[in-house]
């Protein structure tokens, strides 16, 4: 998802909307996927790097 949203509207949605913000719905799951790191050659020095021991494992 791509969207532009004012800070005030984002805060309102965080309090009232059951859905995660668009940015979080896509990016956060990717940052916890080993395949994402392999496909895009993500390194420890990259801004969105999450160390293996801190990645969420659901399945």
N, CA, C and O atoms as a Maestro MAE file, in Angstrom:
{
 s_m_m2io_version
 :::
 2.0.0
}

f_m_ct {
 s_m_title
 :::
 protein
 m_atom[236] {
  # First column is atom index #
  i_m_mmod_type
  r_m_x_coord
  r_m_y_coord
  r_m_z_coord
  i_m_residue_number
  s_m_chain_name
  s_m_pdb_residue_name
  s_m_pdb_atom_name
  i_m_atomic_number
  :::
  1 25 0.836 -1.190 0.000 1 A "UNK " " N  " 7
  2 3 0.000 0.000 0.000 1 A "UNK " " CA " 6
  3 2 0.869 1.238 0.000 1 A "UNK " " C  " 6
  4 15 1.959 1.268 0.572 1 A "UNK " " O  " 8
  5 25 0.357 2.245 -0.652 2 A "UNK " " N  " 7
  6 3 1.024 3.550 -0.648 2 A "UNK " " CA " 6
  7 2 -0.044 4.580 -0.340 2 A "UNK " " C  " 6
  8 15 -1.111 4.587 -0.954 2 A "UNK " " O  " 8
  9 25 0.247 5.438 0.603 3 A "UNK " " N  " 7
  10 3 -0.716 6.474 0.935 3 A "UNK " " CA " 6
  11 2 -0.010 7.656 1.569 3 A "UNK " " C  " 6
  12 15 1.091 7.539 2.107 3 A "UNK " " O  " 8
  13 25 -0.667 8.779 1.490 4 A "UNK " " N  " 7
  14 3 -0.217 9.963 2.206 4 A "UNK " " CA " 6
  15 2 -1.277 10.243 3.255 4 A "UNK " " C  " 6
  16 15 -2.470 10.273 2.952 4 A "UNK " " O  " 8
  17 25 -0.843 10.445 4.477 5 A "UNK " " N  " 7
  18 3 -1.794 10.656 5.562 5 A "UNK " " CA " 6
  19 2 -1.195 11.656 6.548 5 A "UNK " " C  " 6
  20 15 -0.018 11.575 6.899 5 A "UNK " " O  " 8
  21 25 -2.006 12.574 6.976 6 A "UNK " " N  " 7
  22 3 -1.546 13.572 7.949 6 A "UNK " " CA " 6
  23 2 -1.378 12.909 9.313 6 A "UNK " " C  " 6
  24 15 -2.076 11.950 9.639 6 A "UNK " " O  " 8
  25 25 -0.452 13.428 10.097 7 A "UNK " " N  " 7
  26 3 -0.179 12.863 11.425 7 A "UNK " " CA " 6
  27 2 -1.436 12.792 12.281 7 A "UNK " " C  " 6
  28 15 -1.659 11.801 12.976 7 A "UNK " " O  " 8
  29 25 -2.253 13.830 12.236 8 A "UNK " " N  " 7
  30 3 -3.479 13.863 13.040 8 A "UNK " " CA " 6
  31 2 -4.428 12.729 12.637 8 A "UNK " " C  " 6
  32 15 -5.025 12.084 13.499 8 A "UNK " " O  " 8
  33 25 -4.567 12.490 11.343 9 A "UNK " " N  " 7
  34 3 -5.441 11.415 10.871 9 A "UNK " " CA " 6
  35 2 -4.853 10.055 11.226 9 A "UNK " " C  " 6
  36 15 -5.595 9.145 11.594 9 A "UNK " " O  " 8
  37 25 -3.556 9.902 11.123 10 A "UNK " " N  " 7
  38 3 -2.915 8.650 11.509 10 A "UNK " " CA " 6
  39 2 -3.174 8.344 12.979 10 A "UNK " " C  " 6
  40 15 -3.503 7.211 13.329 10 A "UNK " " O  " 8
  41 25 -3.027 9.335 13.830 11 A "UNK " " N  " 7
  42 3 -3.273 9.134 15.265 11 A "UNK " " CA " 6
  43 2 -4.729 8.753 15.529 11 A "UNK " " C  " 6
  44 15 -5.005 7.896 16.368 11 A "UNK " " O  " 8
  45 25 -5.653 9.385 14.817 12 A "UNK " " N  " 7
  46 3 -7.070 9.046 14.981 12 A "UNK " " CA " 6
  47 2 -7.318 7.592 14.586 12 A "UNK " " C  " 6
  48 15 -8.004 6.853 15.293 12 A "UNK " " O  " 8
  49 25 -6.753 7.194 13.453 13 A "UNK " " N  " 7
  50 3 -6.946 5.818 12.989 13 A "UNK " " CA " 6
  51 2 -6.306 4.805 13.934 13 A "UNK " " C  " 6
  52 15 -6.866 3.732 14.161 13 A "UNK " " O  " 8
  53 25 -5.156 5.130 14.480 14 A "UNK " " N  " 7
  54 3 -4.515 4.212 15.426 14 A "UNK " " CA " 6
  55 2 -5.404 3.952 16.636 14 A "UNK " " C  " 6
  56 15 -5.397 2.856 17.198 14 A "UNK " " O  " 8
  57 25 -6.161 4.954 17.030 15 A "UNK " " N  " 7
  58 3 -7.046 4.820 18.191 15 A "UNK " " CA " 6
  59 2 -8.371 4.153 17.848 15 A "UNK " " C  " 6
  60 15 -8.935 3.446 18.683 15 A "UNK " " O  " 8
  61 25 -8.885 4.365 16.622 16 A "UNK " " N  " 7
  62 3 -10.250 3.965 16.301 16 A "UNK " " CA " 6
  63 2 -10.384 2.844 15.282 16 A "UNK " " C  " 6
  64 15 -11.391 2.136 15.284 16 A "UNK " " O  " 8
  65 25 -9.404 2.666 14.421 17 A "UNK " " N  " 7
  66 3 -9.513 1.699 13.331 17 A "UNK " " CA " 6
  67 2 -8.913 0.359 13.750 17 A "UNK " " C  " 6
  68 15 -7.852 0.317 14.374 17 A "UNK " " O  " 8
  69 25 -9.589 -0.728 13.407 18 A "UNK " " N  " 7
  70 3 -9.086 -2.061 13.766 18 A "UNK " " CA " 6
  71 2 -7.937 -2.502 12.858 18 A "UNK " " C  " 6
  72 15 -7.226 -3.451 13.188 18 A "UNK " " O  " 8
  73 25 -7.746 -1.837 11.732 19 A "UNK " " N  " 7
  74 3 -6.704 -2.209 10.783 19 A "UNK " " CA " 6
  75 2 -5.383 -1.513 11.106 19 A "UNK " " C  " 6
  76 15 -5.363 -0.383 11.593 19 A "UNK " " O  " 8
  77 25 -4.303 -2.196 10.829 20 A "UNK " " N  " 7
  78 3 -2.973 -1.597 10.975 20 A "UNK " " CA " 6
  79 2 -2.796 -0.515 9.922 20 A "UNK " " C  " 6
  80 15 -3.439 -0.560 8.873 20 A "UNK " " O  " 8
  81 25 -1.934 0.451 10.189 21 A "UNK " " N  " 7
  82 3 -1.630 1.436 9.145 21 A "UNK " " CA " 6
  83 2 -1.063 0.724 7.914 21 A "UNK " " C  " 6
  84 15 -0.395 -0.303 8.035 21 A "UNK " " O  " 8
  85 25 -1.334 1.275 6.741 22 A "UNK " " N  " 7
  86 3 -0.920 0.633 5.488 22 A "UNK " " CA " 6
  87 2 0.561 0.292 5.483 22 A "UNK " " C  " 6
  88 15 0.944 -0.800 5.064 22 A "UNK " " O  " 8
  89 25 1.390 1.207 5.940 23 A "UNK " " N  " 7
  90 3 2.840 0.984 5.956 23 A "UNK " " CA " 6
  91 2 3.192 -0.262 6.764 23 A "UNK " " C  " 6
  92 15 4.062 -1.037 6.366 23 A "UNK " " O  " 8
  93 25 2.532 -0.452 7.875 24 A "UNK " " N  " 7
  94 3 2.833 -1.586 8.748 24 A "UNK " " CA " 6
  95 2 2.302 -2.898 8.182 24 A "UNK " " C  " 6
  96 15 2.901 -3.950 8.406 24 A "UNK " " O  " 8
  97 25 1.196 -2.854 7.457 25 A "UNK " " N  " 7
  98 3 0.605 -4.076 6.910 25 A "UNK " " CA " 6
  99 2 1.518 -4.773 5.925 25 A "UNK " " C  " 6
  100 15 1.498 -5.999 5.820 25 A "UNK " " O  " 8
  101 25 2.306 -4.021 5.216 26 A "UNK " " N  " 7
  102 3 3.189 -4.601 4.205 26 A "UNK " " CA " 6
  103 2 4.612 -4.745 4.721 26 A "UNK " " C  " 6
  104 15 5.189 -5.831 4.662 26 A "UNK " " O  " 8
  105 25 5.171 -3.675 5.218 27 A "UNK " " N  " 7
  106 3 6.598 -3.656 5.545 27 A "UNK " " CA " 6
  107 2 6.982 -4.541 6.721 27 A "UNK " " C  " 6
  108 15 7.951 -5.293 6.623 27 A "UNK " " O  " 8
  109 25 6.269 -4.476 7.802 28 A "UNK " " N  " 7
  110 3 6.673 -5.229 8.995 28 A "UNK " " CA " 6
  111 2 6.702 -6.734 8.745 28 A "UNK " " C  " 6
  112 15 7.676 -7.381 9.130 28 A "UNK " " O  " 8
  113 25 5.676 -7.326 8.116 29 A "UNK " " N  " 7
  114 3 5.792 -8.765 7.829 29 A "UNK " " CA " 6
  115 2 6.994 -9.098 6.944 29 A "UNK " " C  " 6
  116 15 7.643 -10.126 7.139 29 A "UNK " " O  " 8
  117 25 7.291 -8.236 5.977 30 A "UNK " " N  " 7
  118 3 8.445 -8.491 5.111 30 A "UNK " " CA " 6
  119 2 9.747 -8.496 5.886 30 A "UNK " " C  " 6
  120 15 10.606 -9.343 5.643 30 A "UNK " " O  " 8
  121 25 9.906 -7.575 6.805 31 A "UNK " " N  " 7
  122 3 11.147 -7.466 7.569 31 A "UNK " " CA " 6
  123 2 11.389 -8.679 8.459 31 A "UNK " " C  " 6
  124 15 12.490 -8.853 8.981 31 A "UNK " " O  " 8
  125 25 10.385 -9.506 8.636 32 A "UNK " " N  " 7
  126 3 10.517 -10.701 9.468 32 A "UNK " " CA " 6
  127 2 10.575 -11.977 8.625 32 A "UNK " " C  " 6
  128 15 10.542 -13.083 9.165 32 A "UNK " " O  " 8
  129 25 10.661 -11.823 7.317 33 A "UNK " " N  " 7
  130 3 10.706 -12.962 6.401 33 A "UNK " " CA " 6
  131 2 12.128 -13.191 5.893 33 A "UNK " " C  " 6
  132 15 12.743 -12.291 5.322 33 A "UNK " " O  " 8
  133 25 12.640 -14.393 6.102 34 A "UNK " " N  " 7
  134 3 13.982 -14.730 5.612 34 A "UNK " " CA " 6
  135 2 14.066 -14.583 4.093 34 A "UNK " " C  " 6
  136 15 15.097 -14.170 3.563 34 A "UNK " " O  " 8
  137 25 12.982 -14.920 3.397 35 A "UNK " " N  " 7
  138 3 12.974 -14.818 1.937 35 A "UNK " " CA " 6
  139 2 13.172 -13.375 1.464 35 A "UNK " " C  " 6
  140 15 13.790 -13.145 0.425 35 A "UNK " " O  " 8
  141 25 12.659 -12.417 2.209 36 A "UNK " " N  " 7
  142 3 12.848 -11.001 1.883 36 A "UNK " " CA " 6
  143 2 14.336 -10.652 1.898 36 A "UNK " " C  " 6
  144 15 14.822 -9.950 1.010 36 A "UNK " " O  " 8
  145 25 15.044 -11.134 2.888 37 A "UNK " " N  " 7
  146 3 16.478 -10.846 3.006 37 A "UNK " " CA " 6
  147 2 17.266 -11.487 1.868 37 A "UNK " " C  " 6
  148 15 18.219 -10.902 1.354 37 A "UNK " " O  " 8
  149 25 16.861 -12.685 1.483 38 A "UNK " " N  " 7
  150 3 17.541 -13.369 0.381 38 A "UNK " " CA " 6
  151 2 17.238 -12.691 -0.956 38 A "UNK " " C  " 6
  152 15 18.145 -12.465 -1.757 38 A "UNK " " O  " 8
  153 25 15.977 -12.369 -1.196 39 A "UNK " " N  " 7
  154 3 15.564 -11.797 -2.483 39 A "UNK " " CA " 6
  155 2 16.173 -10.423 -2.735 39 A "UNK " " C  " 6
  156 15 16.524 -10.096 -3.868 39 A "UNK " " O  " 8
  157 25 16.300 -9.624 -1.686 40 A "UNK " " N  " 7
  158 3 16.773 -8.256 -1.856 40 A "UNK " " CA " 6
  159 2 18.170 -8.023 -1.284 40 A "UNK " " C  " 6
  160 15 18.629 -6.884 -1.188 40 A "UNK " " O  " 8
  161 25 18.834 -9.104 -0.909 41 A "UNK " " N  " 7
  162 3 20.212 -9.034 -0.421 41 A "UNK " " CA " 6
  163 2 20.362 -7.993 0.696 41 A "UNK " " C  " 6
  164 15 21.275 -7.167 0.668 41 A "UNK " " O  " 8
  165 25 19.459 -8.043 1.672 42 A "UNK " " N  " 7
  166 3 19.454 -7.091 2.785 42 A "UNK " " CA " 6
  167 2 20.625 -7.394 3.713 42 A "UNK " " C  " 6
  168 15 20.869 -8.549 4.064 42 A "UNK " " O  " 8
  169 25 21.334 -6.364 4.101 43 A "UNK " " N  " 7
  170 3 22.509 -6.486 4.968 43 A "UNK " " CA " 6
  171 2 22.230 -5.903 6.347 43 A "UNK " " C  " 6
  172 15 21.270 -5.153 6.523 43 A "UNK " " O  " 8
  173 25 23.055 -6.241 7.314 44 A "UNK " " N  " 7
  174 3 22.906 -5.733 8.683 44 A "UNK " " CA " 6
  175 2 22.963 -4.214 8.749 44 A "UNK " " C  " 6
  176 15 22.405 -3.614 9.667 44 A "UNK " " O  " 8
  177 25 23.611 -3.604 7.815 45 A "UNK " " N  " 7
  178 3 23.740 -2.142 7.817 45 A "UNK " " CA " 6
  179 2 22.528 -1.431 7.215 45 A "UNK " " C  " 6
  180 15 22.432 -0.206 7.291 45 A "UNK " " O  " 8
  181 25 21.608 -2.179 6.625 46 A "UNK " " N  " 7
  182 3 20.407 -1.576 6.041 46 A "UNK " " CA " 6
  183 2 19.440 -1.127 7.133 46 A "UNK " " C  " 6
  184 15 19.353 -1.743 8.195 46 A "UNK " " O  " 8
  185 25 18.725 -0.057 6.860 47 A "UNK " " N  " 7
  186 3 17.852 0.577 7.865 47 A "UNK " " CA " 6
  187 2 16.773 -0.353 8.409 47 A "UNK " " C  " 6
  188 15 16.435 -0.271 9.590 47 A "UNK " " O  " 8
  189 25 16.240 -1.214 7.596 48 A "UNK " " N  " 7
  190 3 15.122 -2.067 8.021 48 A "UNK " " CA " 6
  191 2 15.542 -3.472 8.455 48 A "UNK " " C  " 6
  192 15 14.696 -4.354 8.612 48 A "UNK " " O  " 8
  193 25 16.821 -3.676 8.643 49 A "UNK " " N  " 7
  194 3 17.319 -4.993 9.040 49 A "UNK " " CA " 6
  195 2 16.826 -5.363 10.437 49 A "UNK " " C  " 6
  196 15 16.893 -4.558 11.366 49 A "UNK " " O  " 8
  197 25 16.329 -6.595 10.569 50 A "UNK " " N  " 7
  198 3 15.945 -7.152 11.872 50 A "UNK " " CA " 6
  199 2 16.791 -8.406 12.057 50 A "UNK " " C  " 6
  200 15 16.775 -9.294 11.204 50 A "UNK " " O  " 8
  201 25 17.521 -8.486 13.147 51 A "UNK " " N  " 7
  202 3 18.395 -9.643 13.364 51 A "UNK " " CA " 6
  203 2 17.561 -10.921 13.468 51 A "UNK " " C  " 6
  204 15 16.406 -10.893 13.892 51 A "UNK " " O  " 8
  205 25 18.163 -12.023 13.078 52 A "UNK " " N  " 7
  206 3 17.464 -13.307 13.024 52 A "UNK " " CA " 6
  207 2 16.827 -13.651 14.367 52 A "UNK " " C  " 6
  208 15 15.703 -14.153 14.400 52 A "UNK " " O  " 8
  209 25 17.514 -13.395 15.459 53 A "UNK " " N  " 7
  210 3 16.979 -13.750 16.775 53 A "UNK " " CA " 6
  211 2 15.811 -12.860 17.208 53 A "UNK " " C  " 6
  212 15 15.126 -13.181 18.179 53 A "UNK " " O  " 8
  213 25 15.574 -11.756 16.509 54 A "UNK " " N  " 7
  214 3 14.459 -10.866 16.859 54 A "UNK " " CA " 6
  215 2 13.304 -10.931 15.863 54 A "UNK " " C  " 6
  216 15 12.285 -10.268 16.054 54 A "UNK " " O  " 8
  217 25 13.454 -11.720 14.810 55 A "UNK " " N  " 7
  218 3 12.375 -11.859 13.825 55 A "UNK " " CA " 6
  219 2 11.249 -12.704 14.410 55 A "UNK " " C  " 6
  220 15 11.479 -13.713 15.077 55 A "UNK " " O  " 8
  221 25 10.050 -12.268 14.145 56 A "UNK " " N  " 7
  222 3 8.862 -12.968 14.645 56 A "UNK " " CA " 6
  223 2 8.644 -14.228 13.823 56 A "UNK " " C  " 6
  224 15 8.681 -14.188 12.593 56 A "UNK " " O  " 8
  225 25 8.421 -15.327 14.491 57 A "UNK " " N  " 7
  226 3 8.148 -16.614 13.835 57 A "UNK " " CA " 6
  227 2 6.747 -17.065 14.230 57 A "UNK " " C  " 6
  228 15 6.472 -17.300 15.407 57 A "UNK " " O  " 8
  229 25 5.875 -17.184 13.253 58 A "UNK " " N  " 7
  230 3 4.502 -17.616 13.533 58 A "UNK " " CA " 6
  231 2 4.309 -19.074 13.141 58 A "UNK " " C  " 6
  232 15 3.720 -19.854 13.890 58 A "UNK " " O  " 8
  233 25 4.815 -19.442 11.949 59 A "UNK " " N  " 7
  234 3 4.640 -20.809 11.500 59 A "UNK " " CA " 6
  235 2 5.952 -21.528 11.505 59 A "UNK " " C  " 6
  236 15 6.013 -22.706 11.155 59 A "UNK " " O  " 8
  :::
 }
 m_bond[235] {
  # First column is bond index #
  i_m_from
  i_m_to
  i_m_order
  :::
  1 1 2 1
  2 2 3 1
  3 3 4 2
  4 3 5 1
  5 5 6 1
  6 6 7 1
  7 7 8 2
  8 7 9 1
  9 9 10 1
  10 10 11 1
  11 11 12 2
  12 11 13 1
  13 13 14 1
  14 14 15 1
  15 15 16 2
  16 15 17 1
  17 17 18 1
  18 18 19 1
  19 19 20 2
  20 19 21 1
  21 21 22 1
  22 22 23 1
  23 23 24 2
  24 23 25 1
  25 25 26 1
  26 26 27 1
  27 27 28 2
  28 27 29 1
  29 29 30 1
  30 30 31 1
  31 31 32 2
  32 31 33 1
  33 33 34 1
  34 34 35 1
  35 35 36 2
  36 35 37 1
  37 37 38 1
  38 38 39 1
  39 39 40 2
  40 39 41 1
  41 41 42 1
  42 42 43 1
  43 43 44 2
  44 43 45 1
  45 45 46 1
  46 46 47 1
  47 47 48 2
  48 47 49 1
  49 49 50 1
  50 50 51 1
  51 51 52 2
  52 51 53 1
  53 53 54 1
  54 54 55 1
  55 55 56 2
  56 55 57 1
  57 57 58 1
  58 58 59 1
  59 59 60 2
  60 59 61 1
  61 61 62 1
  62 62 63 1
  63 63 64 2
  64 63 65 1
  65 65 66 1
  66 66 67 1
  67 67 68 2
  68 67 69 1
  69 69 70 1
  70 70 71 1
  71 71 72 2
  72 71 73 1
  73 73 74 1
  74 74 75 1
  75 75 76 2
  76 75 77 1
  77 77 78 1
  78 78 79 1
  79 79 80 2
  80 79 81 1
  81 81 82 1
  82 82 83 1
  83 83 84 2
  84 83 85 1
  85 85 86 1
  86 86 87 1
  87 87 88 2
  88 87 89 1
  89 89 90 1
  90 90 91 1
  91 91 92 2
  92 91 93 1
  93 93 94 1
  94 94 95 1
  95 95 96 2
  96 95 97 1
  97 97 98 1
  98 98 99 1
  99 99 100 2
  100 99 101 1
  101 101 102 1
  102 102 103 1
  103 103 104 2
  104 103 105 1
  105 105 106 1
  106 106 107 1
  107 107 108 2
  108 107 109 1
  109 109 110 1
  110 110 111 1
  111 111 112 2
  112 111 113 1
  113 113 114 1
  114 114 115 1
  115 115 116 2
  116 115 117 1
  117 117 118 1
  118 118 119 1
  119 119 120 2
  120 119 121 1
  121 121 122 1
  122 122 123 1
  123 123 124 2
  124 123 125 1
  125 125 126 1
  126 126 127 1
  127 127 128 2
  128 127 129 1
  129 129 130 1
  130 130 131 1
  131 131 132 2
  132 131 133 1
  133 133 134 1
  134 134 135 1
  135 135 136 2
  136 135 137 1
  137 137 138 1
  138 138 139 1
  139 139 140 2
  140 139 141 1
  141 141 142 1
  142 142 143 1
  143 143 144 2
  144 143 145 1
  145 145 146 1
  146 146 147 1
  147 147 148 2
  148 147 149 1
  149 149 150 1
  150 150 151 1
  151 151 152 2
  152 151 153 1
  153 153 154 1
  154 154 155 1
  155 155 156 2
  156 155 157 1
  157 157 158 1
  158 158 159 1
  159 159 160 2
  160 159 161 1
  161 161 162 1
  162 162 163 1
  163 163 164 2
  164 163 165 1
  165 165 166 1
  166 166 167 1
  167 167 168 2
  168 167 169 1
  169 169 170 1
  170 170 171 1
  171 171 172 2
  172 171 173 1
  173 173 174 1
  174 174 175 1
  175 175 176 2
  176 175 177 1
  177 177 178 1
  178 178 179 1
  179 179 180 2
  180 179 181 1
  181 181 182 1
  182 182 183 1
  183 183 184 2
  184 183 185 1
  185 185 186 1
  186 186 187 1
  187 187 188 2
  188 187 189 1
  189 189 190 1
  190 190 191 1
  191 191 192 2
  192 191 193 1
  193 193 194 1
  194 194 195 1
  195 195 196 2
  196 195 197 1
  197 197 198 1
  198 198 199 1
  199 199 200 2
  200 199 201 1
  201 201 202 1
  202 202 203 1
  203 203 204 2
  204 203 205 1
  205 205 206 1
  206 206 207 1
  207 207 208 2
  208 207 209 1
  209 209 210 1
  210 210 211 1
  211 211 212 2
  212 211 213 1
  213 213 214 1
  214 214 215 1
  215 215 216 2
  216 215 217 1
  217 217 218 1
  218 218 219 1
  219 219 220 2
  220 219 221 1
  221 221 222 1
  222 222 223 1
  223 223 224 2
  224 223 225 1
  225 225 226 1
  226 226 227 1
  227 227 228 2
  228 227 229 1
  229 229 230 1
  230 230 231 1
  231 231 232 2
  232 231 233 1
  233 233 234 1
  234 234 235 1
  235 235 236 2
  :::
 }
}
